[in-house]
Amino acid sequence: MSATGDPIRRLTVADIGRLHADGERLAMLTAYDYPTARILDDAGIPMLLVGDSLGQVLLGYDSTVRVTMAEMLHHTAAVARGTARALVIGDMPFLSYSNVEEAIENAGRFLREAGATAVKIEGGVRSARTVEALVRAGIPVMGHIGWTPQSQHGLGGKVRVQGKSRDAARHLLADAIAIQEAGAFAIVLELVPEQLAAVITSRLRIPTIGIGAGAGCSGQVQVVTDLLGLGTFSPRHARRYADLQTTIAEAARAYAEDVRNGTFPGPAETVRMDDSTLDEALGRSAEDRAATSTADGLLAGIPLDRDL
Ligand code: KIV
């Protein structure tokens, strides 16, 4: 039950559409593991994206193209287990949706095996046919245009803002419309100039979720490690709301110091047993001490105090 007495239930893409229609700005975060997902869910974050950014921020890869379906399913399942309310979106990894058949098969695994409610795929006009097929198969889809990390090699390798020229801006608008018309319930705009992102947002019925795309989007998404101060590098568009790197390092140093000086564990972290039971177990009772250390005095080969 929620605090208002309503049964807790998972948000659907229809709920997201309603929130958007009501003018609510949507806060999405990435999540990759069970404990963090639980905290974010309890905090009321309505959409959690298990982004393939996990390759870099969690697994230490140098790019998202190394992330596999198995890794994505593993982490998506953990996030789904940790949440009761949030809409969980699984990010389809590089080359997992190269053709429609593969896309349906792999997207289906996110829902069936990992417990996601929706998937995200990158690309505009080029991905529209895939989005349409997934939606027709009953799989809700979030689009992703602008800077699309899986195409980093095709986009010149260097992370850069997309849509700054006249032609690029027109292409991006066409991409957004194509993805909406294919049936996506929302679309991520990554690294898009704020004015263009605002125009795209105003031309769409579905919500735009911006990252490095200004305040004119219908919602925002941040990589959770950037938000929490756990990243090794913080992009310009990220805002740090906590410094967990310092908190974790301080906790680890304090713990190591307590172990070294013998103050951890203390009475509060320690379990004791009845001393007389231990005396009995070790043959320390007066009766036991009187016994000699003969073969029949040994208990199944366990050396008792009286035998030492
Ligand atoms: O993988 C990811 O985290 C993403 C977000 C940045 C939108 O795609």
Residues whose N, C-alpha, C, O or C-beta is under 5 A from the ligand:
A	BS01	KIV	T30 G51 D52 S53 V188 V221
